[in-house]
Amino acid sequence: MPGFLKAIREAAAAAPVNQDLVFTRRKLWDDIERTLWALETAQNHFEQATEPSLIDCYIYEWNAAQLRYQFLLRKFKNMED
């Protein structure tokens, strides 16, 4: 292994881990996973719905979940910067 890669690896191993940041990222990732599940659920319900009012309901649910998903992804990306 080249010397600079070894030095980077050793520095990363020795660097203190910010547990609050790790917890926040994990919680945010869990929110993203739940939102993906909500998107999938709304899509499945929409495909099975036959009543016009339920179709509208699932469209609103899907749109809301999609907006939340986009928001959470932006937030997660900004945490990495």
Backbone atoms as SQL, in Angstrom:
CREATE TABLE atoms (id INTEGER PRIMARY KEY, chain TEXT, resi INTEGER, resn TEXT, atom TEXT, x REAL, y REAL, z REAL);
INSERT INTO atoms VALUES
  (1, 'A', 1, 'MET', 'N', 0.855, -1.176, 0.000),
  (2, 'A', 1, 'MET', 'CA', 0.000, 0.000, 0.000),
  (3, 'A', 1, 'MET', 'C', 0.895, 1.231, 0.000),
  (4, 'A', 2, 'PRO', 'N', 0.638, 2.165, -0.917),
  (5, 'A', 2, 'PRO', 'CA', 1.446, 3.385, -0.940),
  (6, 'A', 2, 'PRO', 'C', 1.397, 4.110, 0.400),
  (7, 'A', 3, 'GLY', 'N', 2.466, 4.815, 0.699),
  (8, 'A', 3, 'GLY', 'CA', 2.594, 5.476, 1.988),
  (9, 'A', 3, 'GLY', 'C', 1.488, 6.464, 2.315),
  (10, 'A', 4, 'PHE', 'N', 1.052, 7.253, 1.332),
  (11, 'A', 4, 'PHE', 'CA', 0.020, 8.258, 1.624),
  (12, 'A', 4, 'PHE', 'C', -1.320, 7.601, 1.918),
  (13, 'A', 5, 'LEU', 'N', -1.635, 6.488, 1.241),
  (14, 'A', 5, 'LEU', 'CA', -2.887, 5.781, 1.535),
  (15, 'A', 5, 'LEU', 'C', -2.858, 5.189, 2.939),
  (16, 'A', 6, 'LYS', 'N', -1.707, 4.659, 3.311),
  (17, 'A', 6, 'LYS', 'CA', -1.565, 4.096, 4.655),
  (18, 'A', 6, 'LYS', 'C', -1.731, 5.195, 5.705),
  (19, 'A', 7, 'ALA', 'N', -1.147, 6.362, 5.438),
  (20, 'A', 7, 'ALA', 'CA', -1.254, 7.484, 6.381),
  (21, 'A', 7, 'ALA', 'C', -2.700, 7.949, 6.516),
  (22, 'A', 8, 'ILE', 'N', -3.423, 8.019, 5.397),
  (23, 'A', 8, 'ILE', 'CA', -4.834, 8.426, 5.440),
  (24, 'A', 8, 'ILE', 'C', -5.651, 7.411, 6.219),
  (25, 'A', 9, 'ARG', 'N', -5.403, 6.147, 5.964),
  (26, 'A', 9, 'ARG', 'CA', -6.137, 5.083, 6.662),
  (27, 'A', 9, 'ARG', 'C', -5.885, 5.134, 8.168),
  (28, 'A', 10, 'GLU', 'N', -4.632, 5.325, 8.554),
  (29, 'A', 10, 'GLU', 'CA', -4.298, 5.397, 9.976),
  (30, 'A', 10, 'GLU', 'C', -4.913, 6.640, 10.625),
  (31, 'A', 11, 'ALA', 'N', -4.897, 7.760, 9.908),
  (32, 'A', 11, 'ALA', 'CA', -5.488, 8.989, 10.447),
  (33, 'A', 11, 'ALA', 'C', -6.992, 8.833, 10.619),
  (34, 'A', 12, 'ALA', 'N', -7.635, 8.179, 9.658),
  (35, 'A', 12, 'ALA', 'CA', -9.082, 7.963, 9.757),
  (36, 'A', 12, 'ALA', 'C', -9.411, 7.048, 10.924),
  (37, 'A', 13, 'ALA', 'N', -8.588, 6.043, 11.144),
  (38, 'A', 13, 'ALA', 'CA', -8.825, 5.117, 12.250),
  (39, 'A', 13, 'ALA', 'C', -8.621, 5.808, 13.593),
  (40, 'A', 14, 'ALA', 'N', -7.690, 6.752, 13.642),
  (41, 'A', 14, 'ALA', 'CA', -7.395, 7.441, 14.896),
  (42, 'A', 14, 'ALA', 'C', -8.328, 8.618, 15.154),
  (43, 'A', 15, 'ALA', 'N', -9.001, 9.101, 14.123),
  (44, 'A', 15, 'ALA', 'CA', -9.869, 10.272, 14.269),
  (45, 'A', 15, 'ALA', 'C', -11.062, 9.946, 15.156),
  (46, 'A', 16, 'PRO', 'N', -11.419, 10.869, 16.032),
  (47, 'A', 16, 'PRO', 'CA', -12.592, 10.629, 16.871),
  (48, 'A', 16, 'PRO', 'C', -13.865, 10.605, 16.023),
  (49, 'A', 17, 'VAL', 'N', -14.760, 9.731, 16.380),
  (50, 'A', 17, 'VAL', 'CA', -16.028, 9.608, 15.664),
  (51, 'A', 17, 'VAL', 'C', -17.065, 10.450, 16.387),
  (52, 'A', 18, 'ASN', 'N', -17.702, 11.321, 15.657),
  (53, 'A', 18, 'ASN', 'CA', -18.752, 12.155, 16.220),
  (54, 'A', 18, 'ASN', 'C', -20.026, 11.312, 16.298),
  (55, 'A', 19, 'GLN', 'N', -20.314, 10.775, 17.469),
  (56, 'A', 19, 'GLN', 'CA', -21.450, 9.872, 17.636),
  (57, 'A', 19, 'GLN', 'C', -22.782, 10.567, 17.369),
  (58, 'A', 20, 'ASP', 'N', -22.860, 11.858, 17.676),
  (59, 'A', 20, 'ASP', 'CA', -24.098, 12.593, 17.400),
  (60, 'A', 20, 'ASP', 'C', -24.371, 12.653, 15.902),
  (61, 'A', 21, 'LEU', 'N', -23.318, 12.891, 15.121),
  (62, 'A', 21, 'LEU', 'CA', -23.469, 12.946, 13.673),
  (63, 'A', 21, 'LEU', 'C', -23.845, 11.576, 13.118),
  (64, 'A', 22, 'VAL', 'N', -23.213, 10.535, 13.631),
  (65, 'A', 22, 'VAL', 'CA', -23.534, 9.172, 13.193),
  (66, 'A', 22, 'VAL', 'C', -24.992, 8.860, 13.514),
  (67, 'A', 23, 'PHE', 'N', -25.434, 9.209, 14.722),
  (68, 'A', 23, 'PHE', 'CA', -26.827, 8.965, 15.116),
  (69, 'A', 23, 'PHE', 'C', -27.792, 9.747, 14.227),
  (70, 'A', 24, 'THR', 'N', -27.476, 11.017, 13.962),
  (71, 'A', 24, 'THR', 'CA', -28.346, 11.856, 13.138),
  (72, 'A', 24, 'THR', 'C', -28.448, 11.311, 11.722),
  (73, 'A', 25, 'ARG', 'N', -27.324, 10.908, 11.156),
  (74, 'A', 25, 'ARG', 'CA', -27.350, 10.322, 9.809),
  (75, 'A', 25, 'ARG', 'C', -28.162, 9.037, 9.780),
  (76, 'A', 26, 'ARG', 'N', -27.988, 8.203, 10.797),
  (77, 'A', 26, 'ARG', 'CA', -28.725, 6.936, 10.840),
  (78, 'A', 26, 'ARG', 'C', -30.221, 7.200, 10.967),
  (79, 'A', 27, 'LYS', 'N', -30.597, 8.159, 11.814),
  (80, 'A', 27, 'LYS', 'CA', -32.007, 8.495, 11.977),
  (81, 'A', 27, 'LYS', 'C', -32.579, 9.040, 10.672),
  (82, 'A', 28, 'LEU', 'N', -31.829, 9.891, 10.002),
  (83, 'A', 28, 'LEU', 'CA', -32.272, 10.447, 8.721),
  (84, 'A', 28, 'LEU', 'C', -32.419, 9.339, 7.683),
  (85, 'A', 29, 'TRP', 'N', -31.464, 8.406, 7.658),
  (86, 'A', 29, 'TRP', 'CA', -31.558, 7.291, 6.713),
  (87, 'A', 29, 'TRP', 'C', -32.785, 6.429, 7.016),
  (88, 'A', 30, 'ASP', 'N', -33.085, 6.221, 8.286),
  (89, 'A', 30, 'ASP', 'CA', -34.297, 5.478, 8.659),
  (90, 'A', 30, 'ASP', 'C', -35.551, 6.197, 8.160),
  (91, 'A', 31, 'ASP', 'N', -35.560, 7.531, 8.269),
  (92, 'A', 31, 'ASP', 'CA', -36.691, 8.320, 7.751),
  (93, 'A', 31, 'ASP', 'C', -36.825, 8.156, 6.236),
  (94, 'A', 32, 'ILE', 'N', -35.700, 8.127, 5.544),
  (95, 'A', 32, 'ILE', 'CA', -35.722, 7.928, 4.089),
  (96, 'A', 32, 'ILE', 'C', -36.303, 6.558, 3.758),
  (97, 'A', 33, 'GLU', 'N', -35.879, 5.532, 4.481),
  (98, 'A', 33, 'GLU', 'CA', -36.405, 4.183, 4.231),
  (99, 'A', 33, 'GLU', 'C', -37.908, 4.110, 4.501),
  (100, 'A', 34, 'ARG', 'N', -38.376, 4.739, 5.583),
  (101, 'A', 34, 'ARG', 'CA', -39.814, 4.753, 5.877),
  (102, 'A', 34, 'ARG', 'C', -40.593, 5.497, 4.792),
  (103, 'A', 35, 'THR', 'N', -40.007, 6.561, 4.284),
  (104, 'A', 35, 'THR', 'CA', -40.667, 7.326, 3.230),
  (105, 'A', 35, 'THR', 'C', -40.737, 6.526, 1.935),
  (106, 'A', 36, 'LEU', 'N', -39.689, 5.780, 1.626),
  (107, 'A', 36, 'LEU', 'CA', -39.736, 4.902, 0.452),
  (108, 'A', 36, 'LEU', 'C', -40.831, 3.857, 0.605),
  (109, 'A', 37, 'TRP', 'N', -40.973, 3.326, 1.815),
  (110, 'A', 37, 'TRP', 'CA', -42.038, 2.352, 2.081),
  (111, 'A', 37, 'TRP', 'C', -43.406, 3.011, 1.890),
  (112, 'A', 38, 'ALA', 'N', -43.555, 4.253, 2.342),
  (113, 'A', 38, 'ALA', 'CA', -44.824, 4.975, 2.174),
  (114, 'A', 38, 'ALA', 'C', -45.125, 5.217, 0.698),
  (115, 'A', 39, 'LEU', 'N', -44.099, 5.529, -0.082),
  (116, 'A', 39, 'LEU', 'CA', -44.282, 5.698, -1.528),
  (117, 'A', 39, 'LEU', 'C', -44.763, 4.398, -2.169),
  (118, 'A', 40, 'GLU', 'N', -44.117, 3.321, -1.815),
  (119, 'A', 40, 'GLU', 'CA', -44.479, 2.017, -2.369),
  (120, 'A', 40, 'GLU', 'C', -45.892, 1.612, -1.956),
  (121, 'A', 41, 'THR', 'N', -46.232, 1.858, -0.705),
  (122, 'A', 41, 'THR', 'CA', -47.566, 1.527, -0.209),
  (123, 'A', 41, 'THR', 'C', -48.636, 2.347, -0.927),
  (124, 'A', 42, 'ALA', 'N', -48.404, 3.641, -1.073),
  (125, 'A', 42, 'ALA', 'CA', -49.368, 4.498, -1.772),
  (126, 'A', 42, 'ALA', 'C', -49.532, 4.048, -3.221),
  (127, 'A', 43, 'GLN', 'N', -48.429, 3.675, -3.856),
  (128, 'A', 43, 'GLN', 'CA', -48.488, 3.197, -5.241),
  (129, 'A', 43, 'GLN', 'C', -49.311, 1.909, -5.334),
  (130, 'A', 44, 'ASN', 'N', -49.068, 0.979, -4.411),
  (131, 'A', 44, 'ASN', 'CA', -49.814, -0.287, -4.410),
  (132, 'A', 44, 'ASN', 'C', -51.302, -0.059, -4.153),
  (133, 'A', 45, 'HIS', 'N', -51.618, 0.801, -3.192),
  (134, 'A', 45, 'HIS', 'CA', -53.021, 1.098, -2.903),
  (135, 'A', 45, 'HIS', 'C', -53.696, 1.765, -4.100),
  (136, 'A', 46, 'PHE', 'N', -52.972, 2.684, -4.736),
  (137, 'A', 46, 'PHE', 'CA', -53.512, 3.359, -5.915),
  (138, 'A', 46, 'PHE', 'C', -53.850, 2.350, -7.012),
  (139, 'A', 47, 'GLU', 'N', -52.955, 1.398, -7.229),
  (140, 'A', 47, 'GLU', 'CA', -53.171, 0.407, -8.284),
  (141, 'A', 47, 'GLU', 'C', -54.361, -0.505, -7.993),
  (142, 'A', 48, 'GLN', 'N', -54.708, -0.674, -6.722),
  (143, 'A', 48, 'GLN', 'CA', -55.809, -1.549, -6.340),
  (144, 'A', 48, 'GLN', 'C', -57.132, -0.808, -6.146),
  (145, 'A', 49, 'ALA', 'N', -57.072, 0.508, -6.046),
  (146, 'A', 49, 'ALA', 'CA', -58.274, 1.298, -5.741),
  (147, 'A', 49, 'ALA', 'C', -59.236, 1.320, -6.926),
  (148, 'A', 50, 'THR', 'N', -60.525, 1.285, -6.579),
  (149, 'A', 50, 'THR', 'CA', -61.562, 1.374, -7.613),
  (150, 'A', 50, 'THR', 'C', -62.490, 2.566, -7.380),
  (151, 'A', 51, 'GLU', 'N', -62.551, 3.059, -6.161),
  (152, 'A', 51, 'GLU', 'CA', -63.394, 4.209, -5.825),
  (153, 'A', 51, 'GLU', 'C', -62.656, 5.506, -6.153),
  (154, 'A', 52, 'PRO', 'N', -63.315, 6.425, -6.834),
  (155, 'A', 52, 'PRO', 'CA', -62.654, 7.692, -7.194),
  (156, 'A', 52, 'PRO', 'C', -62.080, 8.453, -5.996),
  (157, 'A', 53, 'SER', 'N', -62.793, 8.456, -4.883),
  (158, 'A', 53, 'SER', 'CA', -62.280, 9.191, -3.717),
  (159, 'A', 53, 'SER', 'C', -61.016, 8.533, -3.160),
  (160, 'A', 54, 'LEU', 'N', -60.951, 7.209, -3.199),
  (161, 'A', 54, 'LEU', 'CA', -59.739, 6.522, -2.743),
  (162, 'A', 54, 'LEU', 'C', -58.581, 6.747, -3.712),
  (163, 'A', 55, 'ILE', 'N', -58.884, 6.780, -4.987),
  (164, 'A', 55, 'ILE', 'CA', -57.841, 7.061, -5.979),
  (165, 'A', 55, 'ILE', 'C', -57.227, 8.431, -5.699),
  (166, 'A', 56, 'ASP', 'N', -58.084, 9.435, -5.465),
  (167, 'A', 56, 'ASP', 'CA', -57.591, 10.775, -5.123),
  (168, 'A', 56, 'ASP', 'C', -56.757, 10.746, -3.852),
  (169, 'A', 57, 'CYS', 'N', -57.228, 10.025, -2.856),
  (170, 'A', 57, 'CYS', 'CA', -56.519, 9.924, -1.575),
  (171, 'A', 57, 'CYS', 'C', -55.107, 9.373, -1.772),
  (172, 'A', 58, 'TYR', 'N', -54.988, 8.306, -2.556),
  (173, 'A', 58, 'TYR', 'CA', -53.678, 7.691, -2.755),
  (174, 'A', 58, 'TYR', 'C', -52.767, 8.548, -3.628),
  (175, 'A', 59, 'ILE', 'N', -53.357, 9.330, -4.521),
  (176, 'A', 59, 'ILE', 'CA', -52.546, 10.279, -5.291),
  (177, 'A', 59, 'ILE', 'C', -51.957, 11.326, -4.351),
  (178, 'A', 60, 'TYR', 'N', -52.769, 11.856, -3.438),
  (179, 'A', 60, 'TYR', 'CA', -52.276, 12.833, -2.461),
  (180, 'A', 60, 'TYR', 'C', -51.216, 12.217, -1.553),
  (181, 'A', 61, 'GLU', 'N', -51.447, 10.982, -1.106),
  (182, 'A', 61, 'GLU', 'CA', -50.459, 10.305, -0.259),
  (183, 'A', 61, 'GLU', 'C', -49.135, 10.135, -0.996),
  (184, 'A', 62, 'TRP', 'N', -49.214, 9.715, -2.270),
  (185, 'A', 62, 'TRP', 'CA', -47.993, 9.500, -3.044),
  (186, 'A', 62, 'TRP', 'C', -47.253, 10.820, -3.244),
  (187, 'A', 63, 'ASN', 'N', -47.991, 11.888, -3.595),
  (188, 'A', 63, 'ASN', 'CA', -47.360, 13.197, -3.792),
  (189, 'A', 63, 'ASN', 'C', -46.702, 13.698, -2.514),
  (190, 'A', 64, 'ALA', 'N', -47.379, 13.532, -1.388),
  (191, 'A', 64, 'ALA', 'CA', -46.809, 13.972, -0.108),
  (192, 'A', 64, 'ALA', 'C', -45.545, 13.184, 0.218),
  (193, 'A', 65, 'ALA', 'N', -45.583, 11.878, 0.015),
  (194, 'A', 65, 'ALA', 'CA', -44.409, 11.045, 0.291),
  (195, 'A', 65, 'ALA', 'C', -43.263, 11.401, -0.655),
  (196, 'A', 66, 'GLN', 'N', -43.581, 11.698, -1.897),
  (197, 'A', 66, 'GLN', 'CA', -42.551, 12.077, -2.873),
  (198, 'A', 66, 'GLN', 'C', -41.866, 13.379, -2.460),
  (199, 'A', 67, 'LEU', 'N', -42.646, 14.355, -2.023),
  (200, 'A', 67, 'LEU', 'CA', -42.066, 15.622, -1.560),
  (201, 'A', 67, 'LEU', 'C', -41.201, 15.408, -0.325),
  (202, 'A', 68, 'ARG', 'N', -41.672, 14.584, 0.593),
  (203, 'A', 68, 'ARG', 'CA', -40.886, 14.278, 1.797),
  (204, 'A', 68, 'ARG', 'C', -39.583, 13.577, 1.424),
  (205, 'A', 69, 'TYR', 'N', -39.657, 12.636, 0.494),
  (206, 'A', 69, 'TYR', 'CA', -38.477, 11.901, 0.046),
  (207, 'A', 69, 'TYR', 'C', -37.438, 12.858, -0.541),
  (208, 'A', 70, 'GLN', 'N', -37.875, 13.766, -1.398),
  (209, 'A', 70, 'GLN', 'CA', -36.957, 14.735, -1.998),
  (210, 'A', 70, 'GLN', 'C', -36.319, 15.623, -0.929),
  (211, 'A', 71, 'PHE', 'N', -37.126, 16.057, 0.039),
  (212, 'A', 71, 'PHE', 'CA', -36.615, 16.882, 1.133),
  (213, 'A', 71, 'PHE', 'C', -35.554, 16.129, 1.937),
  (214, 'A', 72, 'LEU', 'N', -35.851, 14.884, 2.293),
  (215, 'A', 72, 'LEU', 'CA', -34.916, 14.098, 3.097),
  (216, 'A', 72, 'LEU', 'C', -33.621, 13.812, 2.345),
  (217, 'A', 73, 'LEU', 'N', -33.716, 13.538, 1.060),
  (218, 'A', 73, 'LEU', 'CA', -32.498, 13.303, 0.274),
  (219, 'A', 73, 'LEU', 'C', -31.624, 14.552, 0.220),
  (220, 'A', 74, 'ARG', 'N', -32.250, 15.715, 0.025),
  (221, 'A', 74, 'ARG', 'CA', -31.478, 16.965, 0.029),
  (222, 'A', 74, 'ARG', 'C', -30.809, 17.171, 1.384),
  (223, 'A', 75, 'LYS', 'N', -31.549, 16.927, 2.445),
  (224, 'A', 75, 'LYS', 'CA', -31.011, 17.095, 3.797),
  (225, 'A', 75, 'LYS', 'C', -29.837, 16.142, 4.031),
  (226, 'A', 76, 'PHE', 'N', -29.982, 14.893, 3.602),
  (227, 'A', 76, 'PHE', 'CA', -28.915, 13.903, 3.766),
  (228, 'A', 76, 'PHE', 'C', -27.682, 14.314, 2.959),
  (229, 'A', 77, 'LYS', 'N', -27.901, 14.775, 1.736),
  (230, 'A', 77, 'LYS', 'CA', -26.787, 15.205, 0.891),
  (231, 'A', 77, 'LYS', 'C', -26.063, 16.393, 1.512),
  (232, 'A', 78, 'ASN', 'N', -26.808, 17.339, 2.064),
  (233, 'A', 78, 'ASN', 'CA', -26.193, 18.511, 2.690),
  (234, 'A', 78, 'ASN', 'C', -25.392, 18.144, 3.925),
  (235, 'A', 79, 'MET', 'N', -25.753, 17.074, 4.600),
  (236, 'A', 79, 'MET', 'CA', -24.994, 16.631, 5.770),
  (237, 'A', 79, 'MET', 'C', -23.620, 16.123, 5.361),
  (238, 'A', 80, 'GLU', 'N', -23.522, 15.562, 4.161),
  (239, 'A', 80, 'GLU', 'CA', -22.256, 15.008, 3.700),
  (240, 'A', 80, 'GLU', 'C', -21.299, 16.086, 3.219),
  (241, 'A', 81, 'ASP', 'N', -21.818, 17.254, 2.875),
  (242, 'A', 81, 'ASP', 'CA', -20.961, 18.340, 2.362),
  (243, 'A', 81, 'ASP', 'C', -20.198, 19.018, 3.457);
